[in-house]
Amino acid sequence: MKTTTGLRVLLMASAALGFAGCATAQTPEAQFTSPDAVEQKADESFSAWTARFMEEAVSRGYSQDLVSTAFAGVVHPDPVVVDRSESQPEFVRPVWEYLNSAVSESRVASGQAELSAQPELFAGLEAEYGLDREVLTAIWGLESAFGQILGDYDVFRSLATLGWAGWRPDFVEEQLFAALDILRDGEATRDQLKGSWAGAMGQTQFIPASYRIYAQDWDGDGRKNIWSDDGDALASAANLLAKSGWKQDVPWGVEVRLTDEFNWDMFDGQERLTANWAQGGVARADGAQWGTDLWGLDAELILPAGAQGPAFLTFSNFDAIMRYNNSTAYALAVGMLSDVYAGRGGLVADWPDEGRPLRRAEVYELQDSLTALGFDTQGSDGLIGPNTRKAVRAFQRANAITPDGHVNSDLLDRVRAAEPIQ
């Protein structure tokens, strides 16, 4: 159930370039020289993909009427969805730009208003799921601006477009079958199944499979309405976090500073007891002493902007937030926003204003160059993962640079100027 790369490129070109460029000159489909011809070819291929999926669904026991209802009107692929899934931005936003936007004055004010407006709802959710209301409110604000921005993409069309385009096919098919389950079991209507370009739905932006597992009927009306019912939506998010290991009375994290005595050999991506971090030169950024409530907790040290920016020790609840959205920046945003809602203030340290994140092509260059210099990244994939950061730290140590593993344009310049190990 995949379309050809050439056809995907043509569809992208027709949407983004109006077929004025020469990027498709080498593809087999280059004979289709007009946008109309490309769209016709795409529609034919898309129709074949959806027909095959529908046949498979029926063979798995879904009724023909259900499948036909689900795919009614799903005739053309959505070029915006293809663009979102395949295009890479020229630059990645620095983490502090994302976090400053996430913890904006307007989002803080709106969240505080919601907390004040629905105290009984939040009290009930806290009692049922053991989750702080401030954390739930932060997720609500980041996912849908407190229910104001849900996304208007048709879930079946979006997922079918992604499957046809070859984007994470196993994931896409799992979500499509889950969406069929939702319709089959009457958990939502066909018209309700709208969301983001990638098929995330409702005020809490659940993909269909997550909806099936975690969605809750908080008000007991027989529907798990994460689209327009605040209680159902927030209970669903709380249930997901609770089942992801959330522990009551454990913080998500705490801002720290690294003393002059900090042992950089400890910064290796491994968790350690807070007591061990403290003994190794990690102090609270607010100047307070470590309390016994944190002393025995496992924690990971995170430096989202390198040694020159804020540092954090994060605990198990940070990992639970990451299971909601597997992004360190997102989890930091939830934690920082929830702290503001709880009256715990903002950051002590300032974000650095130097270097820029790397483009994808530059990450490839960095990986190739580090390996050539003798610091093996275990392959080049354009992604900054644990092996790349390990190689970066080894390069930094060898060149008298603080081994924080941080990757930006300044580091790439240093790597470009380096001499191979003899």
Summary of the structure (lengths in Angstrom):
residues: 422
radius of gyration: 24.3
end to end distance: 50.0
largest distance: 71.9
contacts: 1331
relative contact order: 0.10
helix: 52%
strand: 6%
